[in-house]
């Protein structure tokens, strides 16, 4: 079995666990006041144990309980978000999923993301490119970015729920602004051609590692809004918060959107 298939199976199984626990998973507040549930912890434990058994020499960084925080000396590092969109999960909404990214030699090279409620599966294969399936039973099919063009009424961007507090979008932007509750999902939809760009802010490496691999596989970029430089994922493997707004999408679209955004901070 290939590595891509093996990890996909783990992610799908993890999604089933999260769904099964959803009605009874206790919700807690972490020190930063964000949500964590029993399902987050159970899914993370399952994924780490399974991946460590298969890849004992690799490093790990994961959201819950500080797993692997600190310098990662391994050539390959697995970056896990057991439930990306825990607030949505806890609220009974569909915008959440299981995310696994692989960073190799400082680059996000592969990514897996599954949204169990919608059924969608997203995958970035270093050899096969960006792929998507509408449900786990369907075969993965190639997917890619929307072609760059002038913004119009059907253009769409994904933002987080606190976007309006931190950034201002030019009122003349003619398109749509959306949020479904999962950062990885936002970027995955962009990489699959379902939207033009995604804006990220106040995130951690587990919020975008798999998504960055998907963007790269689709031919896109993730760049800082303020100066247009590429995001270096290695700066965040120790768990630091990304303080500068980032934009993911086609390079030309990212540049156009950056011109229409200003910081409120």
C-alpha atoms as an extended CHARMM CRD file, in Angstrom:
* protein
*
       265  EXT
         1         1  UNK       CA              0.0000000000        0.0000000000        0.0000000000  PROA      1               0.0000000000
         2         2  UNK       CA              1.3410000000        3.4570000000       -0.8990000000  PROA      2               0.0000000000
         3         3  UNK       CA              2.0300000000        6.0870000000        1.7470000000  PROA      3               0.0000000000
         4         4  UNK       CA             -0.6910000000        8.3090000000        0.2910000000  PROA      4               0.0000000000
         5         5  UNK       CA             -3.3060000000        5.5620000000        0.5550000000  PROA      5               0.0000000000
         6         6  UNK       CA             -2.1560000000        4.4810000000        4.0130000000  PROA      6               0.0000000000
         7         7  UNK       CA             -2.4450000000        7.9740000000        5.4750000000  PROA      7               0.0000000000
         8         8  UNK       CA             -5.7400000000        8.5840000000        3.6830000000  PROA      8               0.0000000000
         9         9  UNK       CA             -7.1520000000        5.4690000000        5.3580000000  PROA      9               0.0000000000
        10        10  UNK       CA             -5.9880000000        6.7490000000        8.7560000000  PROA      10              0.0000000000
        11        11  UNK       CA             -7.5940000000       10.1460000000        8.1720000000  PROA      11              0.0000000000
        12        12  UNK       CA            -10.8860000000        8.5730000000        7.0840000000  PROA      12              0.0000000000
        13        13  UNK       CA            -10.9070000000        6.3030000000       10.1250000000  PROA      13              0.0000000000
        14        14  UNK       CA            -10.1490000000        9.2870000000       12.3560000000  PROA      14              0.0000000000
        15        15  UNK       CA            -13.1150000000       11.1060000000       10.8420000000  PROA      15              0.0000000000
        16        16  UNK       CA            -15.3780000000        8.1770000000       11.6580000000  PROA      16              0.0000000000
        17        17  UNK       CA            -14.1790000000        8.2860000000       15.2660000000  PROA      17              0.0000000000
        18        18  UNK       CA            -14.9510000000       12.0040000000       15.5110000000  PROA      18              0.0000000000
        19        19  UNK       CA            -18.4460000000       11.5090000000       14.1060000000  PROA      19              0.0000000000
        20        20  UNK       CA            -19.1180000000        8.6200000000       16.4700000000  PROA      20              0.0000000000
        21        21  UNK       CA            -18.0520000000       10.6680000000       19.5010000000  PROA      21              0.0000000000
        22        22  UNK       CA            -19.8110000000       13.8600000000       18.5010000000  PROA      22              0.0000000000
        23        23  UNK       CA            -22.9860000000       13.5050000000       20.5410000000  PROA      23              0.0000000000
        24        24  UNK       CA            -21.1690000000       12.7400000000       23.7700000000  PROA      24              0.0000000000
        25        25  UNK       CA            -17.7740000000       14.4530000000       23.4890000000  PROA      25              0.0000000000
        26        26  UNK       CA            -17.2790000000       16.8490000000       26.3940000000  PROA      26              0.0000000000
        27        27  UNK       CA            -16.2320000000       20.3880000000       25.4710000000  PROA      27              0.0000000000
        28        28  UNK       CA            -13.5030000000       22.1750000000       27.4390000000  PROA      28              0.0000000000
        29        29  UNK       CA            -11.7810000000       25.5440000000       27.2590000000  PROA      29              0.0000000000
        30        30  UNK       CA             -8.0160000000       25.7120000000       26.7770000000  PROA      30              0.0000000000
        31        31  UNK       CA             -5.7960000000       28.3960000000       28.2760000000  PROA      31              0.0000000000
        32        32  UNK       CA             -6.3270000000       30.5870000000       25.2130000000  PROA      32              0.0000000000
        33        33  UNK       CA            -10.1140000000       30.1740000000       25.6440000000  PROA      33              0.0000000000
        34        34  UNK       CA            -10.4950000000       28.1410000000       22.4450000000  PROA      34              0.0000000000
        35        35  UNK       CA            -12.4660000000       24.8970000000       22.4490000000  PROA      35              0.0000000000
        36        36  UNK       CA            -11.0940000000       21.3830000000       22.7690000000  PROA      36              0.0000000000
        37        37  UNK       CA            -13.2250000000       18.2580000000       22.9930000000  PROA      37              0.0000000000
        38        38  UNK       CA            -12.6550000000       14.6750000000       24.0300000000  PROA      38              0.0000000000
        39        39  UNK       CA            -12.8570000000       13.8270000000       20.3380000000  PROA      39              0.0000000000
        40        40  UNK       CA             -9.9080000000       16.1220000000       19.5010000000  PROA      40              0.0000000000
        41        41  UNK       CA             -7.7730000000       14.2420000000       22.0100000000  PROA      41              0.0000000000
        42        42  UNK       CA             -8.9520000000       10.7950000000       20.9440000000  PROA      42              0.0000000000
        43        43  UNK       CA             -8.4370000000       11.4690000000       17.2380000000  PROA      43              0.0000000000
        44        44  UNK       CA             -4.9950000000       12.9820000000       17.7960000000  PROA      44              0.0000000000
        45        45  UNK       CA             -3.9120000000       10.0200000000       19.9200000000  PROA      45              0.0000000000
        46        46  UNK       CA             -5.1140000000        7.5930000000       17.2580000000  PROA      46              0.0000000000
        47        47  UNK       CA             -3.3070000000        9.3750000000       14.4470000000  PROA      47              0.0000000000
        48        48  UNK       CA             -0.0140000000        9.8260000000       16.2980000000  PROA      48              0.0000000000
        49        49  UNK       CA              0.1110000000        6.2320000000       17.5080000000  PROA      49              0.0000000000
        50        50  UNK       CA             -0.6410000000        4.8880000000       14.0290000000  PROA      50              0.0000000000
        51        51  UNK       CA              1.8270000000        7.1790000000       12.2660000000  PROA      51              0.0000000000
        52        52  UNK       CA              4.6040000000        6.6030000000       14.8190000000  PROA      52              0.0000000000
        53        53  UNK       CA              4.2280000000        2.8680000000       14.4020000000  PROA      53              0.0000000000
        54        54  UNK       CA              4.5650000000        3.2070000000       10.6340000000  PROA      54              0.0000000000
        55        55  UNK       CA              7.1830000000        6.0030000000       10.5860000000  PROA      55              0.0000000000
        56        56  UNK       CA              9.2070000000        5.7630000000       13.8390000000  PROA      56              0.0000000000
        57        57  UNK       CA             12.0060000000        8.0470000000       12.6200000000  PROA      57              0.0000000000
        58        58  UNK       CA              9.7390000000       10.9730000000       11.7450000000  PROA      58              0.0000000000
        59        59  UNK       CA              8.9330000000       14.0190000000       13.8670000000  PROA      59              0.0000000000
        60        60  UNK       CA              5.5090000000       15.2170000000       14.9810000000  PROA      60              0.0000000000
        61        61  UNK       CA              3.7830000000       18.5260000000       15.6710000000  PROA      61              0.0000000000
        62        62  UNK       CA              0.1470000000       18.4810000000       16.7730000000  PROA      62              0.0000000000
        63        63  UNK       CA             -2.3300000000       20.9730000000       18.1570000000  PROA      63              0.0000000000
        64        64  UNK       CA             -3.4590000000       19.3820000000       21.3940000000  PROA      64              0.0000000000
        65        65  UNK       CA             -1.4070000000       18.9360000000       24.5640000000  PROA      65              0.0000000000
        66        66  UNK       CA              1.7730000000       20.3540000000       23.0830000000  PROA      66              0.0000000000
        67        67  UNK       CA              2.7590000000       17.2440000000       21.1270000000  PROA      67              0.0000000000
        68        68  UNK       CA              6.1130000000       17.7450000000       19.4470000000  PROA      68              0.0000000000
        69        69  UNK       CA              6.3330000000       21.4660000000       20.1230000000  PROA      69              0.0000000000
        70        70  UNK       CA              9.8650000000       22.7850000000       19.8640000000  PROA      70              0.0000000000
        71        71  UNK       CA             12.6240000000       22.3690000000       17.2450000000  PROA      71              0.0000000000
        72        72  UNK       CA             12.0380000000       19.4340000000       14.9480000000  PROA      72              0.0000000000
        73        73  UNK       CA             15.2710000000       17.7220000000       13.9580000000  PROA      73              0.0000000000
        74        74  UNK       CA             13.7040000000       14.9830000000       11.8620000000  PROA      74              0.0000000000
        75        75  UNK       CA             13.9240000000       15.3020000000        8.1010000000  PROA      75              0.0000000000
        76        76  UNK       CA             10.2080000000       14.5500000000        7.8800000000  PROA      76              0.0000000000
        77        77  UNK       CA              7.6520000000       16.0860000000       10.2410000000  PROA      77              0.0000000000
        78        78  UNK       CA              3.9660000000       15.1780000000       10.4450000000  PROA      78              0.0000000000
        79        79  UNK       CA              1.7320000000       18.1360000000       11.3290000000  PROA      79              0.0000000000
        80        80  UNK       CA             -1.6690000000       17.1940000000       12.7340000000  PROA      80              0.0000000000
        81        81  UNK       CA             -4.8830000000       18.9940000000       13.5030000000  PROA      81              0.0000000000
        82        82  UNK       CA             -7.2210000000       16.2700000000       14.7840000000  PROA      82              0.0000000000
        83        83  UNK       CA            -10.3020000000       18.4400000000       14.3380000000  PROA      83              0.0000000000
        84        84  UNK       CA             -9.7550000000       21.6510000000       12.4090000000  PROA      84              0.0000000000
        85        85  UNK       CA            -12.8610000000       23.6580000000       13.2130000000  PROA      85              0.0000000000
        86        86  UNK       CA            -13.5170000000       22.4560000000       16.7620000000  PROA      86              0.0000000000
        87        87  UNK       CA            -15.9590000000       25.3220000000       17.3970000000  PROA      87              0.0000000000
        88        88  UNK       CA            -18.0270000000       24.1610000000       14.4080000000  PROA      88              0.0000000000
        89        89  UNK       CA            -17.7770000000       20.5600000000       15.5870000000  PROA      89              0.0000000000
        90        90  UNK       CA            -18.9490000000       21.4590000000       19.0850000000  PROA      90              0.0000000000
        91        91  UNK       CA            -21.7860000000       23.5800000000       17.6830000000  PROA      91              0.0000000000
        92        92  UNK       CA            -23.1910000000       20.8160000000       15.4950000000  PROA      92              0.0000000000
        93        93  UNK       CA            -22.1360000000       22.4600000000       12.2200000000  PROA      93              0.0000000000
        94        94  UNK       CA            -20.5440000000       20.7530000000        9.2220000000  PROA      94              0.0000000000
        95        95  UNK       CA            -17.4480000000       22.9630000000        8.8090000000  PROA      95              0.0000000000
        96        96  UNK       CA            -14.7660000000       20.8060000000       10.4060000000  PROA      96              0.0000000000
        97        97  UNK       CA            -12.3780000000       18.0760000000        9.3850000000  PROA      97              0.0000000000
        98        98  UNK       CA             -9.3090000000       15.9620000000       10.0980000000  PROA      98              0.0000000000
        99        99  UNK       CA             -6.0310000000       17.3660000000        8.7870000000  PROA      99              0.0000000000
       100       100  UNK       CA             -2.6190000000       15.7350000000        8.3050000000  PROA      100             0.0000000000
       101       101  UNK       CA              0.2870000000       17.4520000000        6.5940000000  PROA      101             0.0000000000
       102       102  UNK       CA              3.8010000000       16.2250000000        5.8290000000  PROA      102             0.0000000000
       103       103  UNK       CA              6.7370000000       18.6250000000        5.9080000000  PROA      103             0.0000000000
       104       104  UNK       CA              9.8980000000       17.2250000000        4.3450000000  PROA      104             0.0000000000
       105       105  UNK       CA             13.2120000000       19.0840000000        4.2450000000  PROA      105             0.0000000000
       106       106  UNK       CA             11.3950000000       22.2720000000        5.2250000000  PROA      106             0.0000000000
       107       107  UNK       CA              8.6680000000       22.0580000000        2.5720000000  PROA      107             0.0000000000
       108       108  UNK       CA              5.0100000000       21.0830000000        2.8860000000  PROA      108             0.0000000000
       109       109  UNK       CA              4.9980000000       18.2310000000        0.3830000000  PROA      109             0.0000000000
       110       110  UNK       CA              1.8190000000       16.2640000000        1.0960000000  PROA      110             0.0000000000
       111       111  UNK       CA             -1.5290000000       16.8810000000        2.7450000000  PROA      111             0.0000000000
       112       112  UNK       CA             -4.7420000000       15.0760000000        3.6120000000  PROA      112             0.0000000000
       113       113  UNK       CA             -8.0240000000       16.6510000000        4.7410000000  PROA      113             0.0000000000
       114       114  UNK       CA            -11.3940000000       15.0030000000        5.2450000000  PROA      114             0.0000000000
       115       115  UNK       CA            -14.6860000000       16.6830000000        6.1830000000  PROA      115             0.0000000000
       116       116  UNK       CA            -16.7810000000       13.7770000000        7.5010000000  PROA      116             0.0000000000
       117       117  UNK       CA            -20.1600000000       15.5620000000        7.5190000000  PROA      117             0.0000000000
       118       118  UNK       CA            -19.9410000000       16.7300000000        3.9070000000  PROA      118             0.0000000000
       119       119  UNK       CA            -17.9430000000       13.6310000000        2.9280000000  PROA      119             0.0000000000
       120       120  UNK       CA            -15.3310000000       15.5790000000        0.9700000000  PROA      120             0.0000000000
       121       121  UNK       CA            -11.7520000000       14.3440000000        0.7400000000  PROA      121             0.0000000000
       122       122  UNK       CA             -8.8420000000       16.5790000000       -0.3020000000  PROA      122             0.0000000000
       123       123  UNK       CA             -5.3510000000       15.3480000000       -0.9600000000  PROA      123             0.0000000000
       124       124  UNK       CA             -2.0230000000       16.7830000000       -2.0880000000  PROA      124             0.0000000000
       125       125  UNK       CA              0.3080000000       14.2150000000       -3.5880000000  PROA      125             0.0000000000
       126       126  UNK       CA              3.8840000000       15.3300000000       -4.4260000000  PROA      126             0.0000000000
       127       127  UNK       CA              3.6520000000       13.2040000000       -7.5780000000  PROA      127             0.0000000000
       128       128  UNK       CA             -0.0670000000       13.2670000000       -8.3540000000  PROA      128             0.0000000000
       129       129  UNK       CA             -0.8330000000       16.9150000000       -7.6620000000  PROA      129             0.0000000000
       130       130  UNK       CA             -4.0050000000       18.2590000000       -6.0260000000  PROA      130             0.0000000000
       131       131  UNK       CA             -6.9440000000       15.8590000000       -5.9030000000  PROA      131             0.0000000000
       132       132  UNK       CA            -10.4700000000       15.8930000000       -4.4860000000  PROA      132             0.0000000000
       133       133  UNK       CA            -13.3580000000       13.4570000000       -4.0410000000  PROA      133             0.0000000000
       134       134  UNK       CA            -16.9640000000       14.2600000000       -3.0280000000  PROA      134             0.0000000000
       135       135  UNK       CA            -17.0280000000       11.3360000000       -0.5900000000  PROA      135             0.0000000000
       136       136  UNK       CA            -14.7060000000        8.5550000000        0.6320000000  PROA      136             0.0000000000
       137       137  UNK       CA            -16.2360000000        5.9860000000       -1.7340000000  PROA      137             0.0000000000
       138       138  UNK       CA            -15.5900000000        8.0760000000       -4.8420000000  PROA      138             0.0000000000
       139       139  UNK       CA            -12.2380000000        8.0450000000       -6.6490000000  PROA      139             0.0000000000
       140       140  UNK       CA             -9.9960000000       11.0510000000       -6.2300000000  PROA      140             0.0000000000
       141       141  UNK       CA             -9.9540000000       13.3060000000       -9.2740000000  PROA      141             0.0000000000
       142       142  UNK       CA             -7.4940000000       16.0270000000      -10.2890000000  PROA      142             0.0000000000
       143       143  UNK       CA             -8.4390000000       19.5190000000       -9.1500000000  PROA      143             0.0000000000
       144       144  UNK       CA             -6.8130000000       22.9030000000       -9.5530000000  PROA      144             0.0000000000
       145       145  UNK       CA             -6.9220000000       26.6250000000       -8.9730000000  PROA      145             0.0000000000
       146       146  UNK       CA             -9.3240000000       29.0040000000      -10.6310000000  PROA      146             0.0000000000
       147       147  UNK       CA             -7.6140000000       30.9360000000      -13.4200000000  PROA      147             0.0000000000
       148       148  UNK       CA             -6.6760000000       34.4680000000      -12.3780000000  PROA      148             0.0000000000
       149       149  UNK       CA             -8.9670000000       37.2130000000      -13.6420000000  PROA      149             0.0000000000
       150       150  UNK       CA            -10.3730000000       40.5450000000      -12.5900000000  PROA      150             0.0000000000
       151       151  UNK       CA            -12.6800000000       40.2380000000       -9.5960000000  PROA      151             0.0000000000
       152       152  UNK       CA            -16.3790000000       40.0480000000      -10.4760000000  PROA      152             0.0000000000
       153       153  UNK       CA            -19.6770000000       39.3330000000       -8.7420000000  PROA      153             0.0000000000
       154       154  UNK       CA            -19.0730000000       35.5560000000       -8.6810000000  PROA      154             0.0000000000
       155       155  UNK       CA            -15.5290000000       35.8360000000       -7.3380000000  PROA      155             0.0000000000
       156       156  UNK       CA            -15.2860000000       34.4650000000       -3.8130000000  PROA      156             0.0000000000
       157       157  UNK       CA            -12.7990000000       34.5080000000       -0.9630000000  PROA      157             0.0000000000
       158       158  UNK       CA            -12.7350000000       32.5860000000        2.2900000000  PROA      158             0.0000000000
       159       159  UNK       CA            -11.9910000000       34.3500000000        5.5760000000  PROA      159             0.0000000000
       160       160  UNK       CA            -12.0430000000       33.3690000000        9.2400000000  PROA      160             0.0000000000
       161       161  UNK       CA            -14.8500000000       34.3940000000       11.5810000000  PROA      161             0.0000000000
       162       162  UNK       CA            -12.7840000000       37.2090000000       13.1210000000  PROA      162             0.0000000000
       163       163  UNK       CA            -11.7730000000       38.7080000000        9.7890000000  PROA      163             0.0000000000
       164       164  UNK       CA            -13.8040000000       41.8960000000       10.2970000000  PROA      164             0.0000000000
       165       165  UNK       CA            -11.9460000000       42.6580000000       13.5400000000  PROA      165             0.0000000000
       166       166  UNK       CA             -8.4810000000       42.5450000000       12.0020000000  PROA      166             0.0000000000
       167       167  UNK       CA             -8.7800000000       43.4440000000        8.3310000000  PROA      167             0.0000000000
       168       168  UNK       CA            -10.8480000000       45.7120000000        6.1140000000  PROA      168             0.0000000000
       169       169  UNK       CA            -11.8160000000       44.7400000000        2.5830000000  PROA      169             0.0000000000
       170       170  UNK       CA            -12.2910000000       47.4360000000       -0.0350000000  PROA      170             0.0000000000
       171       171  UNK       CA            -16.0870000000       47.9880000000       -0.2220000000  PROA      171             0.0000000000
       172       172  UNK       CA            -15.7320000000       48.0520000000       -3.9990000000  PROA      172             0.0000000000
       173       173  UNK       CA            -14.7970000000       44.3480000000       -4.0200000000  PROA      173             0.0000000000
       174       174  UNK       CA            -17.6160000000       42.9190000000       -6.1460000000  PROA      174             0.0000000000
       175       175  UNK       CA            -17.4360000000       39.2940000000       -5.0610000000  PROA      175             0.0000000000
       176       176  UNK       CA            -18.5160000000       37.1180000000       -2.1580000000  PROA      176             0.0000000000
       177       177  UNK       CA            -16.9010000000       36.6760000000        1.2720000000  PROA      177             0.0000000000
       178       178  UNK       CA            -17.4400000000       33.3150000000        2.9390000000  PROA      178             0.0000000000
       179       179  UNK       CA            -16.4890000000       31.3430000000        6.0420000000  PROA      179             0.0000000000
       180       180  UNK       CA            -17.3210000000       27.7130000000        6.7420000000  PROA      180             0.0000000000
       181       181  UNK       CA            -15.4360000000       27.3490000000       10.0290000000  PROA      181             0.0000000000
       182       182  UNK       CA            -12.2930000000       25.4490000000        9.0900000000  PROA      182             0.0000000000
       183       183  UNK       CA             -9.0530000000       27.1240000000        8.0460000000  PROA      183             0.0000000000
       184       184  UNK       CA             -7.6860000000       24.0550000000        6.2660000000  PROA      184             0.0000000000
       185       185  UNK       CA            -11.0140000000       23.6560000000        4.5050000000  PROA      185             0.0000000000
       186       186  UNK       CA            -10.9330000000       27.2350000000        3.2750000000  PROA      186             0.0000000000
       187       187  UNK       CA             -7.5490000000       26.7670000000        1.6170000000  PROA      187             0.0000000000
       188       188  UNK       CA             -8.4190000000       23.2740000000        0.3760000000  PROA      188             0.0000000000
       189       189  UNK       CA            -11.4570000000       24.6870000000       -1.4180000000  PROA      189             0.0000000000
       190       190  UNK       CA             -9.2240000000       27.3080000000       -3.0320000000  PROA      190             0.0000000000
       191       191  UNK       CA             -6.7020000000       24.6770000000       -4.1250000000  PROA      191             0.0000000000
       192       192  UNK       CA             -9.5780000000       22.6520000000       -5.5990000000  PROA      192             0.0000000000
       193       193  UNK       CA            -10.9330000000       25.6100000000       -7.5890000000  PROA      193             0.0000000000
       194       194  UNK       CA            -14.0470000000       26.2380000000       -5.4780000000  PROA      194             0.0000000000
       195       195  UNK       CA            -12.9980000000       29.7810000000       -4.5550000000  PROA      195             0.0000000000
       196       196  UNK       CA            -10.4320000000       32.3550000000       -5.6350000000  PROA      196             0.0000000000
       197       197  UNK       CA             -8.4280000000       32.9330000000       -2.4640000000  PROA      197             0.0000000000
       198       198  UNK       CA             -8.3240000000       32.4240000000        1.2910000000  PROA      198             0.0000000000
       199       199  UNK       CA             -7.1800000000       34.8920000000        3.9380000000  PROA      199             0.0000000000
       200       200  UNK       CA             -5.5610000000       33.4920000000        7.0940000000  PROA      200             0.0000000000
       201       201  UNK       CA             -4.6480000000       35.2950000000       10.2900000000  PROA      201             0.0000000000
       202       202  UNK       CA             -3.7790000000       34.3400000000       13.8680000000  PROA      202             0.0000000000
       203       203  UNK       CA             -3.1770000000       30.6920000000       12.9490000000  PROA      203             0.0000000000
       204       204  UNK       CA             -0.6590000000       27.9780000000       13.8240000000  PROA      204             0.0000000000
       205       205  UNK       CA              1.2360000000       25.5410000000       11.6600000000  PROA      205             0.0000000000
       206       206  UNK       CA             -1.3630000000       22.7860000000       12.1700000000  PROA      206             0.0000000000
       207       207  UNK       CA             -3.9760000000       25.1520000000       10.7330000000  PROA      207             0.0000000000
       208       208  UNK       CA             -2.2800000000       25.3610000000        7.3600000000  PROA      208             0.0000000000
       209       209  UNK       CA              0.4220000000       22.7020000000        6.8440000000  PROA      209             0.0000000000
       210       210  UNK       CA             -1.7270000000       20.2970000000        4.8150000000  PROA      210             0.0000000000
       211       211  UNK       CA             -3.4060000000       23.2250000000        3.0620000000  PROA      211             0.0000000000
       212       212  UNK       CA             -0.0610000000       24.7020000000        2.0070000000  PROA      212             0.0000000000
       213       213  UNK       CA              0.8520000000       21.3590000000        0.4440000000  PROA      213             0.0000000000
       214       214  UNK       CA             -2.4370000000       21.4370000000       -1.4690000000  PROA      214             0.0000000000
       215       215  UNK       CA             -1.8620000000       24.9600000000       -2.7220000000  PROA      215             0.0000000000
       216       216  UNK       CA              1.6520000000       24.0750000000       -3.8430000000  PROA      216             0.0000000000
       217       217  UNK       CA              0.4450000000       20.9120000000       -5.5910000000  PROA      217             0.0000000000
       218       218  UNK       CA             -2.1860000000       22.9860000000       -7.4060000000  PROA      218             0.0000000000
       219       219  UNK       CA              0.3740000000       25.5570000000       -8.5190000000  PROA      219             0.0000000000
       220       220  UNK       CA             -0.6410000000       28.2110000000       -6.0110000000  PROA      220             0.0000000000
       221       221  UNK       CA              1.1520000000       30.2250000000       -3.3490000000  PROA      221             0.0000000000
       222       222  UNK       CA              0.6760000000       31.3470000000        0.2300000000  PROA      222             0.0000000000
       223       223  UNK       CA              2.0860000000       34.8150000000        0.8210000000  PROA      223             0.0000000000
       224       224  UNK       CA              2.0920000000       37.4670000000        3.5080000000  PROA      224             0.0000000000
       225       225  UNK       CA             -0.3860000000       40.2340000000        2.8110000000  PROA      225             0.0000000000
       226       226  UNK       CA              1.9350000000       43.0670000000        3.8380000000  PROA      226             0.0000000000
       227       227  UNK       CA              4.9680000000       42.4630000000        1.6130000000  PROA      227             0.0000000000
       228       228  UNK       CA              4.0290000000       39.6160000000       -0.7400000000  PROA      228             0.0000000000
       229       229  UNK       CA              6.8110000000       37.3150000000        0.4610000000  PROA      229             0.0000000000
       230       230  UNK       CA              6.2690000000       33.5550000000        0.5510000000  PROA      230             0.0000000000
       231       231  UNK       CA              5.3780000000       31.9370000000        3.8680000000  PROA      231             0.0000000000
       232       232  UNK       CA              8.1920000000       29.7830000000        5.2740000000  PROA      232             0.0000000000
       233       233  UNK       CA              6.5550000000       26.9520000000        7.1960000000  PROA      233             0.0000000000
       234       234  UNK       CA              9.7350000000       26.1180000000        9.1120000000  PROA      234             0.0000000000
       235       235  UNK       CA              9.3320000000       29.3430000000       11.1100000000  PROA      235             0.0000000000
       236       236  UNK       CA              6.2340000000       27.9100000000       12.7700000000  PROA      236             0.0000000000
       237       237  UNK       CA              7.0760000000       24.2660000000       13.4740000000  PROA      237             0.0000000000
       238       238  UNK       CA              7.8290000000       25.1730000000       17.0890000000  PROA      238             0.0000000000
       239       239  UNK       CA              4.2000000000       26.2480000000       17.5340000000  PROA      239             0.0000000000
       240       240  UNK       CA              4.4900000000       30.0300000000       17.1540000000  PROA      240             0.0000000000
       241       241  UNK       CA              1.3640000000       31.9150000000       16.1280000000  PROA      241             0.0000000000
       242       242  UNK       CA              1.3870000000       33.4430000000       12.6500000000  PROA      242             0.0000000000
       243       243  UNK       CA              0.7840000000       37.1050000000       13.4190000000  PROA      243             0.0000000000
       244       244  UNK       CA              0.9130000000       38.4710000000        9.8680000000  PROA      244             0.0000000000
       245       245  UNK       CA             -2.1260000000       37.9700000000        7.6050000000  PROA      245             0.0000000000
       246       246  UNK       CA             -1.5390000000       35.4690000000        4.8070000000  PROA      246             0.0000000000
       247       247  UNK       CA             -3.3230000000       34.9590000000        1.5070000000  PROA      247             0.0000000000
       248       248  UNK       CA             -3.4690000000       31.6840000000       -0.4220000000  PROA      248             0.0000000000
       249       249  UNK       CA             -4.3740000000       31.2250000000       -4.0680000000  PROA      249             0.0000000000
       250       250  UNK       CA             -3.0230000000       31.8360000000       -7.5620000000  PROA      250             0.0000000000
       251       251  UNK       CA             -0.0940000000       34.2610000000       -7.3840000000  PROA      251             0.0000000000
       252       252  UNK       CA             -1.8570000000       36.8830000000       -9.5030000000  PROA      252             0.0000000000
       253       253  UNK       CA             -5.0850000000       36.6140000000       -7.5020000000  PROA      253             0.0000000000
       254       254  UNK       CA             -3.1810000000       36.8670000000       -4.2250000000  PROA      254             0.0000000000
       255       255  UNK       CA             -1.5010000000       40.0700000000       -5.3820000000  PROA      255             0.0000000000
       256       256  UNK       CA             -4.8060000000       41.5980000000       -6.5160000000  PROA      256             0.0000000000
       257       257  UNK       CA             -6.5400000000       40.7390000000       -3.2530000000  PROA      257             0.0000000000
       258       258  UNK       CA             -3.6730000000       42.1140000000       -1.1390000000  PROA      258             0.0000000000
       259       259  UNK       CA             -4.2330000000       45.4890000000       -2.8000000000  PROA      259             0.0000000000
       260       260  UNK       CA             -7.8350000000       45.4830000000       -1.5530000000  PROA      260             0.0000000000
       261       261  UNK       CA             -7.0510000000       44.6060000000        2.0660000000  PROA      261             0.0000000000
       262       262  UNK       CA             -5.8760000000       46.8620000000        4.8770000000  PROA      262             0.0000000000
       263       263  UNK       CA             -5.1210000000       46.0790000000        8.4990000000  PROA      263             0.0000000000
       264       264  UNK       CA             -7.2810000000       47.4270000000       11.3210000000  PROA      264             0.0000000000
       265       265  UNK       CA             -4.5570000000       46.7320000000       13.8750000000  PROA      265             0.0000000000
